[in-house]
């Protein structure tokens, strides 16, 4: 099946990197959530806990996989509740979304 639209180049990184490099006034602007700038993140609050794909409280292996990762969602739910989530999501519940 052919398309009348030209093929556009794809961007293989997180959209945060695209925004930082192409859409900010200063290319390479640090944005929250970018692992490349983690050393410059503020640490004034003990409540601030930064997790990146494949590290710590996440089994996700990609930026876009966080919302389908039971460990990540359980961690978020527990942080919001201030205690362990009573009914954490299971991997099979998150399949297909």
Phi and psi restraints in degrees (range 20) as a CNS / XPLOR table:
assign (resid 1 and name C) (resid 2 and name N)
       (resid 2 and name CA) (resid 2 and name C) 1.0 -97.9 20.0 2
assign (resid 2 and name N) (resid 2 and name CA)
       (resid 2 and name C) (resid 3 and name N) 1.0 158.2 20.0 2
assign (resid 2 and name C) (resid 3 and name N)
       (resid 3 and name CA) (resid 3 and name C) 1.0 -120.9 20.0 2
assign (resid 3 and name N) (resid 3 and name CA)
       (resid 3 and name C) (resid 4 and name N) 1.0 149.8 20.0 2
assign (resid 3 and name C) (resid 4 and name N)
       (resid 4 and name CA) (resid 4 and name C) 1.0 -86.1 20.0 2
assign (resid 4 and name N) (resid 4 and name CA)
       (resid 4 and name C) (resid 5 and name N) 1.0 -1.8 20.0 2
assign (resid 4 and name C) (resid 5 and name N)
       (resid 5 and name CA) (resid 5 and name C) 1.0 -98.6 20.0 2
assign (resid 5 and name N) (resid 5 and name CA)
       (resid 5 and name C) (resid 6 and name N) 1.0 138.8 20.0 2
assign (resid 5 and name C) (resid 6 and name N)
       (resid 6 and name CA) (resid 6 and name C) 1.0 -69.5 20.0 2
assign (resid 6 and name N) (resid 6 and name CA)
       (resid 6 and name C) (resid 7 and name N) 1.0 150.6 20.0 2
assign (resid 6 and name C) (resid 7 and name N)
       (resid 7 and name CA) (resid 7 and name C) 1.0 -73.0 20.0 2
assign (resid 7 and name N) (resid 7 and name CA)
       (resid 7 and name C) (resid 8 and name N) 1.0 133.1 20.0 2
assign (resid 7 and name C) (resid 8 and name N)
       (resid 8 and name CA) (resid 8 and name C) 1.0 -100.8 20.0 2
assign (resid 8 and name N) (resid 8 and name CA)
       (resid 8 and name C) (resid 9 and name N) 1.0 148.4 20.0 2
assign (resid 8 and name C) (resid 9 and name N)
       (resid 9 and name CA) (resid 9 and name C) 1.0 -65.1 20.0 2
assign (resid 9 and name N) (resid 9 and name CA)
       (resid 9 and name C) (resid 10 and name N) 1.0 146.2 20.0 2
assign (resid 9 and name C) (resid 10 and name N)
       (resid 10 and name CA) (resid 10 and name C) 1.0 -94.0 20.0 2
assign (resid 10 and name N) (resid 10 and name CA)
       (resid 10 and name C) (resid 11 and name N) 1.0 162.3 20.0 2
assign (resid 10 and name C) (resid 11 and name N)
       (resid 11 and name CA) (resid 11 and name C) 1.0 -117.8 20.0 2
assign (resid 11 and name N) (resid 11 and name CA)
       (resid 11 and name C) (resid 12 and name N) 1.0 115.8 20.0 2
assign (resid 11 and name C) (resid 12 and name N)
       (resid 12 and name CA) (resid 12 and name C) 1.0 -92.1 20.0 2
assign (resid 12 and name N) (resid 12 and name CA)
       (resid 12 and name C) (resid 13 and name N) 1.0 10.1 20.0 2
assign (resid 12 and name C) (resid 13 and name N)
       (resid 13 and name CA) (resid 13 and name C) 1.0 -115.1 20.0 2
assign (resid 13 and name N) (resid 13 and name CA)
       (resid 13 and name C) (resid 14 and name N) 1.0 179.4 20.0 2
assign (resid 13 and name C) (resid 14 and name N)
       (resid 14 and name CA) (resid 14 and name C) 1.0 -60.1 20.0 2
assign (resid 14 and name N) (resid 14 and name CA)
       (resid 14 and name C) (resid 15 and name N) 1.0 146.8 20.0 2
assign (resid 14 and name C) (resid 15 and name N)
       (resid 15 and name CA) (resid 15 and name C) 1.0 -63.1 20.0 2
assign (resid 15 and name N) (resid 15 and name CA)
       (resid 15 and name C) (resid 16 and name N) 1.0 -23.7 20.0 2
assign (resid 15 and name C) (resid 16 and name N)
       (resid 16 and name CA) (resid 16 and name C) 1.0 -60.4 20.0 2
assign (resid 16 and name N) (resid 16 and name CA)
       (resid 16 and name C) (resid 17 and name N) 1.0 -37.6 20.0 2
assign (resid 16 and name C) (resid 17 and name N)
       (resid 17 and name CA) (resid 17 and name C) 1.0 -69.0 20.0 2
assign (resid 17 and name N) (resid 17 and name CA)
       (resid 17 and name C) (resid 18 and name N) 1.0 -38.0 20.0 2
assign (resid 17 and name C) (resid 18 and name N)
       (resid 18 and name CA) (resid 18 and name C) 1.0 -63.0 20.0 2
assign (resid 18 and name N) (resid 18 and name CA)
       (resid 18 and name C) (resid 19 and name N) 1.0 -47.2 20.0 2
assign (resid 18 and name C) (resid 19 and name N)
       (resid 19 and name CA) (resid 19 and name C) 1.0 -62.0 20.0 2
assign (resid 19 and name N) (resid 19 and name CA)
       (resid 19 and name C) (resid 20 and name N) 1.0 -45.6 20.0 2
assign (resid 19 and name C) (resid 20 and name N)
       (resid 20 and name CA) (resid 20 and name C) 1.0 -60.7 20.0 2
assign (resid 20 and name N) (resid 20 and name CA)
       (resid 20 and name C) (resid 21 and name N) 1.0 -40.8 20.0 2
assign (resid 20 and name C) (resid 21 and name N)
       (resid 21 and name CA) (resid 21 and name C) 1.0 -85.4 20.0 2
assign (resid 21 and name N) (resid 21 and name CA)
       (resid 21 and name C) (resid 22 and name N) 1.0 -31.8 20.0 2
assign (resid 21 and name C) (resid 22 and name N)
       (resid 22 and name CA) (resid 22 and name C) 1.0 -114.9 20.0 2
assign (resid 22 and name N) (resid 22 and name CA)
       (resid 22 and name C) (resid 23 and name N) 1.0 -24.2 20.0 2
assign (resid 22 and name C) (resid 23 and name N)
       (resid 23 and name CA) (resid 23 and name C) 1.0 -115.8 20.0 2
assign (resid 23 and name N) (resid 23 and name CA)
       (resid 23 and name C) (resid 24 and name N) 1.0 -3.3 20.0 2
assign (resid 23 and name C) (resid 24 and name N)
       (resid 24 and name CA) (resid 24 and name C) 1.0 -89.4 20.0 2
assign (resid 24 and name N) (resid 24 and name CA)
       (resid 24 and name C) (resid 25 and name N) 1.0 156.4 20.0 2
assign (resid 24 and name C) (resid 25 and name N)
       (resid 25 and name CA) (resid 25 and name C) 1.0 -59.5 20.0 2
assign (resid 25 and name N) (resid 25 and name CA)
       (resid 25 and name C) (resid 26 and name N) 1.0 -36.5 20.0 2
assign (resid 25 and name C) (resid 26 and name N)
       (resid 26 and name CA) (resid 26 and name C) 1.0 -112.0 20.0 2
assign (resid 26 and name N) (resid 26 and name CA)
       (resid 26 and name C) (resid 27 and name N) 1.0 109.6 20.0 2
assign (resid 26 and name C) (resid 27 and name N)
       (resid 27 and name CA) (resid 27 and name C) 1.0 -55.4 20.0 2
assign (resid 27 and name N) (resid 27 and name CA)
       (resid 27 and name C) (resid 28 and name N) 1.0 135.7 20.0 2
assign (resid 27 and name C) (resid 28 and name N)
       (resid 28 and name CA) (resid 28 and name C) 1.0 88.3 20.0 2
assign (resid 28 and name N) (resid 28 and name CA)
       (resid 28 and name C) (resid 29 and name N) 1.0 19.8 20.0 2
assign (resid 28 and name C) (resid 29 and name N)
       (resid 29 and name CA) (resid 29 and name C) 1.0 -65.3 20.0 2
assign (resid 29 and name N) (resid 29 and name CA)
       (resid 29 and name C) (resid 30 and name N) 1.0 134.1 20.0 2
assign (resid 29 and name C) (resid 30 and name N)
       (resid 30 and name CA) (resid 30 and name C) 1.0 -70.9 20.0 2
assign (resid 30 and name N) (resid 30 and name CA)
       (resid 30 and name C) (resid 31 and name N) 1.0 129.4 20.0 2
assign (resid 30 and name C) (resid 31 and name N)
       (resid 31 and name CA) (resid 31 and name C) 1.0 -122.4 20.0 2
assign (resid 31 and name N) (resid 31 and name CA)
       (resid 31 and name C) (resid 32 and name N) 1.0 142.4 20.0 2
assign (resid 31 and name C) (resid 32 and name N)
       (resid 32 and name CA) (resid 32 and name C) 1.0 -56.9 20.0 2
assign (resid 32 and name N) (resid 32 and name CA)
       (resid 32 and name C) (resid 33 and name N) 1.0 133.8 20.0 2
assign (resid 32 and name C) (resid 33 and name N)
       (resid 33 and name CA) (resid 33 and name C) 1.0 103.2 20.0 2
assign (resid 33 and name N) (resid 33 and name CA)
       (resid 33 and name C) (resid 34 and name N) 1.0 -8.7 20.0 2
assign (resid 33 and name C) (resid 34 and name N)
       (resid 34 and name CA) (resid 34 and name C) 1.0 -91.7 20.0 2
assign (resid 34 and name N) (resid 34 and name CA)
       (resid 34 and name C) (resid 35 and name N) 1.0 116.6 20.0 2
assign (resid 34 and name C) (resid 35 and name N)
       (resid 35 and name CA) (resid 35 and name C) 1.0 -59.7 20.0 2
assign (resid 35 and name N) (resid 35 and name CA)
       (resid 35 and name C) (resid 36 and name N) 1.0 -30.9 20.0 2
assign (resid 35 and name C) (resid 36 and name N)
       (resid 36 and name CA) (resid 36 and name C) 1.0 -60.3 20.0 2
assign (resid 36 and name N) (resid 36 and name CA)
       (resid 36 and name C) (resid 37 and name N) 1.0 -22.1 20.0 2
assign (resid 36 and name C) (resid 37 and name N)
       (resid 37 and name CA) (resid 37 and name C) 1.0 -112.6 20.0 2
assign (resid 37 and name N) (resid 37 and name CA)
       (resid 37 and name C) (resid 38 and name N) 1.0 16.8 20.0 2
assign (resid 37 and name C) (resid 38 and name N)
       (resid 38 and name CA) (resid 38 and name C) 1.0 -61.2 20.0 2
assign (resid 38 and name N) (resid 38 and name CA)
       (resid 38 and name C) (resid 39 and name N) 1.0 -32.3 20.0 2
assign (resid 38 and name C) (resid 39 and name N)
       (resid 39 and name CA) (resid 39 and name C) 1.0 -68.5 20.0 2
assign (resid 39 and name N) (resid 39 and name CA)
       (resid 39 and name C) (resid 40 and name N) 1.0 -20.2 20.0 2
assign (resid 39 and name C) (resid 40 and name N)
       (resid 40 and name CA) (resid 40 and name C) 1.0 -95.0 20.0 2
assign (resid 40 and name N) (resid 40 and name CA)
       (resid 40 and name C) (resid 41 and name N) 1.0 2.2 20.0 2
assign (resid 40 and name C) (resid 41 and name N)
       (resid 41 and name CA) (resid 41 and name C) 1.0 -72.7 20.0 2
assign (resid 41 and name N) (resid 41 and name CA)
       (resid 41 and name C) (resid 42 and name N) 1.0 143.2 20.0 2
assign (resid 41 and name C) (resid 42 and name N)
       (resid 42 and name CA) (resid 42 and name C) 1.0 -66.0 20.0 2
assign (resid 42 and name N) (resid 42 and name CA)
       (resid 42 and name C) (resid 43 and name N) 1.0 147.6 20.0 2
assign (resid 42 and name C) (resid 43 and name N)
       (resid 43 and name CA) (resid 43 and name C) 1.0 -125.5 20.0 2
assign (resid 43 and name N) (resid 43 and name CA)
       (resid 43 and name C) (resid 44 and name N) 1.0 27.1 20.0 2
assign (resid 43 and name C) (resid 44 and name N)
       (resid 44 and name CA) (resid 44 and name C) 1.0 -69.8 20.0 2
assign (resid 44 and name N) (resid 44 and name CA)
       (resid 44 and name C) (resid 45 and name N) 1.0 -21.5 20.0 2
assign (resid 44 and name C) (resid 45 and name N)
       (resid 45 and name CA) (resid 45 and name C) 1.0 -111.6 20.0 2
assign (resid 45 and name N) (resid 45 and name CA)
       (resid 45 and name C) (resid 46 and name N) 1.0 134.8 20.0 2
assign (resid 45 and name C) (resid 46 and name N)
       (resid 46 and name CA) (resid 46 and name C) 1.0 -72.5 20.0 2
assign (resid 46 and name N) (resid 46 and name CA)
       (resid 46 and name C) (resid 47 and name N) 1.0 -14.3 20.0 2
assign (resid 46 and name C) (resid 47 and name N)
       (resid 47 and name CA) (resid 47 and name C) 1.0 -80.7 20.0 2
assign (resid 47 and name N) (resid 47 and name CA)
       (resid 47 and name C) (resid 48 and name N) 1.0 -16.0 20.0 2
assign (resid 47 and name C) (resid 48 and name N)
       (resid 48 and name CA) (resid 48 and name C) 1.0 -78.2 20.0 2
assign (resid 48 and name N) (resid 48 and name CA)
       (resid 48 and name C) (resid 49 and name N) 1.0 116.0 20.0 2
assign (resid 48 and name C) (resid 49 and name N)
       (resid 49 and name CA) (resid 49 and name C) 1.0 -134.8 20.0 2
assign (resid 49 and name N) (resid 49 and name CA)
       (resid 49 and name C) (resid 50 and name N) 1.0 114.1 20.0 2
assign (resid 49 and name C) (resid 50 and name N)
       (resid 50 and name CA) (resid 50 and name C) 1.0 -99.8 20.0 2
assign (resid 50 and name N) (resid 50 and name CA)
       (resid 50 and name C) (resid 51 and name N) 1.0 128.9 20.0 2
assign (resid 50 and name C) (resid 51 and name N)
       (resid 51 and name CA) (resid 51 and name C) 1.0 -122.5 20.0 2
assign (resid 51 and name N) (resid 51 and name CA)
       (resid 51 and name C) (resid 52 and name N) 1.0 140.1 20.0 2
assign (resid 51 and name C) (resid 52 and name N)
       (resid 52 and name CA) (resid 52 and name C) 1.0 -118.7 20.0 2
assign (resid 52 and name N) (resid 52 and name CA)
       (resid 52 and name C) (resid 53 and name N) 1.0 159.0 20.0 2
assign (resid 52 and name C) (resid 53 and name N)
       (resid 53 and name CA) (resid 53 and name C) 1.0 -50.5 20.0 2
assign (resid 53 and name N) (resid 53 and name CA)
       (resid 53 and name C) (resid 54 and name N) 1.0 128.3 20.0 2
assign (resid 53 and name C) (resid 54 and name N)
       (resid 54 and name CA) (resid 54 and name C) 1.0 79.9 20.0 2
assign (resid 54 and name N) (resid 54 and name CA)
       (resid 54 and name C) (resid 55 and name N) 1.0 7.7 20.0 2
assign (resid 54 and name C) (resid 55 and name N)
       (resid 55 and name CA) (resid 55 and name C) 1.0 -130.0 20.0 2
assign (resid 55 and name N) (resid 55 and name CA)
       (resid 55 and name C) (resid 56 and name N) 1.0 145.9 20.0 2
assign (resid 55 and name C) (resid 56 and name N)
       (resid 56 and name CA) (resid 56 and name C) 1.0 61.6 20.0 2
assign (resid 56 and name N) (resid 56 and name CA)
       (resid 56 and name C) (resid 57 and name N) 1.0 -117.9 20.0 2
assign (resid 56 and name C) (resid 57 and name N)
       (resid 57 and name CA) (resid 57 and name C) 1.0 -89.2 20.0 2
assign (resid 57 and name N) (resid 57 and name CA)
       (resid 57 and name C) (resid 58 and name N) 1.0 29.4 20.0 2
assign (resid 57 and name C) (resid 58 and name N)
       (resid 58 and name CA) (resid 58 and name C) 1.0 -143.9 20.0 2
assign (resid 58 and name N) (resid 58 and name CA)
       (resid 58 and name C) (resid 59 and name N) 1.0 133.6 20.0 2
assign (resid 58 and name C) (resid 59 and name N)
       (resid 59 and name CA) (resid 59 and name C) 1.0 -99.9 20.0 2
assign (resid 59 and name N) (resid 59 and name CA)
       (resid 59 and name C) (resid 60 and name N) 1.0 0.0 20.0 2
assign (resid 59 and name C) (resid 60 and name N)
       (resid 60 and name CA) (resid 60 and name C) 1.0 -63.0 20.0 2
assign (resid 60 and name N) (resid 60 and name CA)
       (resid 60 and name C) (resid 61 and name N) 1.0 142.2 20.0 2
assign (resid 60 and name C) (resid 61 and name N)
       (resid 61 and name CA) (resid 61 and name C) 1.0 -107.5 20.0 2
assign (resid 61 and name N) (resid 61 and name CA)
       (resid 61 and name C) (resid 62 and name N) 1.0 3.5 20.0 2
assign (resid 61 and name C) (resid 62 and name N)
       (resid 62 and name CA) (resid 62 and name C) 1.0 -147.0 20.0 2
assign (resid 62 and name N) (resid 62 and name CA)
       (resid 62 and name C) (resid 63 and name N) 1.0 159.7 20.0 2
assign (resid 62 and name C) (resid 63 and name N)
       (resid 63 and name CA) (resid 63 and name C) 1.0 -59.0 20.0 2
assign (resid 63 and name N) (resid 63 and name CA)
       (resid 63 and name C) (resid 64 and name N) 1.0 -42.2 20.0 2
assign (resid 63 and name C) (resid 64 and name N)
       (resid 64 and name CA) (resid 64 and name C) 1.0 -78.7 20.0 2
assign (resid 64 and name N) (resid 64 and name CA)
       (resid 64 and name C) (resid 65 and name N) 1.0 -2.8 20.0 2
assign (resid 64 and name C) (resid 65 and name N)
       (resid 65 and name CA) (resid 65 and name C) 1.0 -92.5 20.0 2
assign (resid 65 and name N) (resid 65 and name CA)
       (resid 65 and name C) (resid 66 and name N) 1.0 -4.8 20.0 2
assign (resid 65 and name C) (resid 66 and name N)
       (resid 66 and name CA) (resid 66 and name C) 1.0 -58.1 20.0 2
assign (resid 66 and name N) (resid 66 and name CA)
       (resid 66 and name C) (resid 67 and name N) 1.0 -40.6 20.0 2
assign (resid 66 and name C) (resid 67 and name N)
       (resid 67 and name CA) (resid 67 and name C) 1.0 -74.7 20.0 2
assign (resid 67 and name N) (resid 67 and name CA)
       (resid 67 and name C) (resid 68 and name N) 1.0 -10.0 20.0 2
assign (resid 67 and name C) (resid 68 and name N)
       (resid 68 and name CA) (resid 68 and name C) 1.0 -110.7 20.0 2
assign (resid 68 and name N) (resid 68 and name CA)
       (resid 68 and name C) (resid 69 and name N) 1.0 10.6 20.0 2
assign (resid 68 and name C) (resid 69 and name N)
       (resid 69 and name CA) (resid 69 and name C) 1.0 -102.5 20.0 2
assign (resid 69 and name N) (resid 69 and name CA)
       (resid 69 and name C) (resid 70 and name N) 1.0 116.2 20.0 2
assign (resid 69 and name C) (resid 70 and name N)
       (resid 70 and name CA) (resid 70 and name C) 1.0 -60.8 20.0 2
assign (resid 70 and name N) (resid 70 and name CA)
       (resid 70 and name C) (resid 71 and name N) 1.0 -40.1 20.0 2
assign (resid 70 and name C) (resid 71 and name N)
       (resid 71 and name CA) (resid 71 and name C) 1.0 -64.1 20.0 2
assign (resid 71 and name N) (resid 71 and name CA)
       (resid 71 and name C) (resid 72 and name N) 1.0 -43.9 20.0 2
assign (resid 71 and name C) (resid 72 and name N)
       (resid 72 and name CA) (resid 72 and name C) 1.0 -61.5 20.0 2
assign (resid 72 and name N) (resid 72 and name CA)
       (resid 72 and name C) (resid 73 and name N) 1.0 -48.2 20.0 2
assign (resid 72 and name C) (resid 73 and name N)
       (resid 73 and name CA) (resid 73 and name C) 1.0 -65.4 20.0 2
assign (resid 73 and name N) (resid 73 and name CA)
       (resid 73 and name C) (resid 74 and name N) 1.0 -37.1 20.0 2
assign (resid 73 and name C) (resid 74 and name N)
       (resid 74 and name CA) (resid 74 and name C) 1.0 -64.1 20.0 2
assign (resid 74 and name N) (resid 74 and name CA)
       (resid 74 and name C) (resid 75 and name N) 1.0 -41.6 20.0 2
assign (resid 74 and name C) (resid 75 and name N)
       (resid 75 and name CA) (resid 75 and name C) 1.0 -61.9 20.0 2
assign (resid 75 and name N) (resid 75 and name CA)
       (resid 75 and name C) (resid 76 and name N) 1.0 -45.3 20.0 2
assign (resid 75 and name C) (resid 76 and name N)
       (resid 76 and name CA) (resid 76 and name C) 1.0 -63.2 20.0 2
assign (resid 76 and name N) (resid 76 and name CA)
       (resid 76 and name C) (resid 77 and name N) 1.0 -46.3 20.0 2
assign (resid 76 and name C) (resid 77 and name N)
       (resid 77 and name CA) (resid 77 and name C) 1.0 -60.4 20.0 2
assign (resid 77 and name N) (resid 77 and name CA)
       (resid 77 and name C) (resid 78 and name N) 1.0 -42.3 20.0 2
assign (resid 77 and name C) (resid 78 and name N)
       (resid 78 and name CA) (resid 78 and name C) 1.0 -66.0 20.0 2
assign (resid 78 and name N) (resid 78 and name CA)
       (resid 78 and name C) (resid 79 and name N) 1.0 -38.5 20.0 2
assign (resid 78 and name C) (resid 79 and name N)
       (resid 79 and name CA) (resid 79 and name C) 1.0 -65.4 20.0 2
assign (resid 79 and name N) (resid 79 and name CA)
       (resid 79 and name C) (resid 80 and name N) 1.0 -41.2 20.0 2
assign (resid 79 and name C) (resid 80 and name N)
       (resid 80 and name CA) (resid 80 and name C) 1.0 -65.8 20.0 2
assign (resid 80 and name N) (resid 80 and name CA)
       (resid 80 and name C) (resid 81 and name N) 1.0 -43.5 20.0 2
assign (resid 80 and name C) (resid 81 and name N)
       (resid 81 and name CA) (resid 81 and name C) 1.0 -75.0 20.0 2
assign (resid 81 and name N) (resid 81 and name CA)
       (resid 81 and name C) (resid 82 and name N) 1.0 -23.3 20.0 2
assign (resid 81 and name C) (resid 82 and name N)
       (resid 82 and name CA) (resid 82 and name C) 1.0 78.1 20.0 2
assign (resid 82 and name N) (resid 82 and name CA)
       (resid 82 and name C) (resid 83 and name N) 1.0 14.3 20.0 2
assign (resid 82 and name C) (resid 83 and name N)
       (resid 83 and name CA) (resid 83 and name C) 1.0 -161.0 20.0 2
assign (resid 83 and name N) (resid 83 and name CA)
       (resid 83 and name C) (resid 84 and name N) 1.0 168.6 20.0 2
assign (resid 83 and name C) (resid 84 and name N)
       (resid 84 and name CA) (resid 84 and name C) 1.0 -57.6 20.0 2
assign (resid 84 and name N) (resid 84 and name CA)
       (resid 84 and name C) (resid 85 and name N) 1.0 139.2 20.0 2
assign (resid 84 and name C) (resid 85 and name N)
       (resid 85 and name CA) (resid 85 and name C) 1.0 -62.9 20.0 2
assign (resid 85 and name N) (resid 85 and name CA)
       (resid 85 and name C) (resid 86 and name N) 1.0 127.2 20.0 2
assign (resid 85 and name C) (resid 86 and name N)
       (resid 86 and name CA) (resid 86 and name C) 1.0 -67.4 20.0 2
assign (resid 86 and name N) (resid 86 and name CA)
       (resid 86 and name C) (resid 87 and name N) 1.0 -32.1 20.0 2
assign (resid 86 and name C) (resid 87 and name N)
       (resid 87 and name CA) (resid 87 and name C) 1.0 -135.6 20.0 2
assign (resid 87 and name N) (resid 87 and name CA)
       (resid 87 and name C) (resid 88 and name N) 1.0 76.6 20.0 2
assign (resid 87 and name C) (resid 88 and name N)
       (resid 88 and name CA) (resid 88 and name C) 1.0 -65.6 20.0 2
assign (resid 88 and name N) (resid 88 and name CA)
       (resid 88 and name C) (resid 89 and name N) 1.0 152.4 20.0 2
assign (resid 88 and name C) (resid 89 and name N)
       (resid 89 and name CA) (resid 89 and name C) 1.0 -68.0 20.0 2
assign (resid 89 and name N) (resid 89 and name CA)
       (resid 89 and name C) (resid 90 and name N) 1.0 153.6 20.0 2
assign (resid 89 and name C) (resid 90 and name N)
       (resid 90 and name CA) (resid 90 and name C) 1.0 -107.8 20.0 2
assign (resid 90 and name N) (resid 90 and name CA)
       (resid 90 and name C) (resid 91 and name N) 1.0 157.2 20.0 2
assign (resid 90 and name C) (resid 91 and name N)
       (resid 91 and name CA) (resid 91 and name C) 1.0 -57.2 20.0 2
assign (resid 91 and name N) (resid 91 and name CA)
       (resid 91 and name C) (resid 92 and name N) 1.0 -41.3 20.0 2
assign (resid 91 and name C) (resid 92 and name N)
       (resid 92 and name CA) (resid 92 and name C) 1.0 -67.3 20.0 2
assign (resid 92 and name N) (resid 92 and name CA)
       (resid 92 and name C) (resid 93 and name N) 1.0 -25.2 20.0 2
assign (resid 92 and name C) (resid 93 and name N)
       (resid 93 and name CA) (resid 93 and name C) 1.0 -72.0 20.0 2
assign (resid 93 and name N) (resid 93 and name CA)
       (resid 93 and name C) (resid 94 and name N) 1.0 -22.4 20.0 2
assign (resid 93 and name C) (resid 94 and name N)
       (resid 94 and name CA) (resid 94 and name C) 1.0 -99.7 20.0 2
assign (resid 94 and name N) (resid 94 and name CA)
       (resid 94 and name C) (resid 95 and name N) 1.0 -0.7 20.0 2
assign (resid 94 and name C) (resid 95 and name N)
       (resid 95 and name CA) (resid 95 and name C) 1.0 -73.4 20.0 2
assign (resid 95 and name N) (resid 95 and name CA)
       (resid 95 and name C) (resid 96 and name N) 1.0 131.6 20.0 2
assign (resid 95 and name C) (resid 96 and name N)
       (resid 96 and name CA) (resid 96 and name C) 1.0 95.6 20.0 2
assign (resid 96 and name N) (resid 96 and name CA)
       (resid 96 and name C) (resid 97 and name N) 1.0 3.8 20.0 2
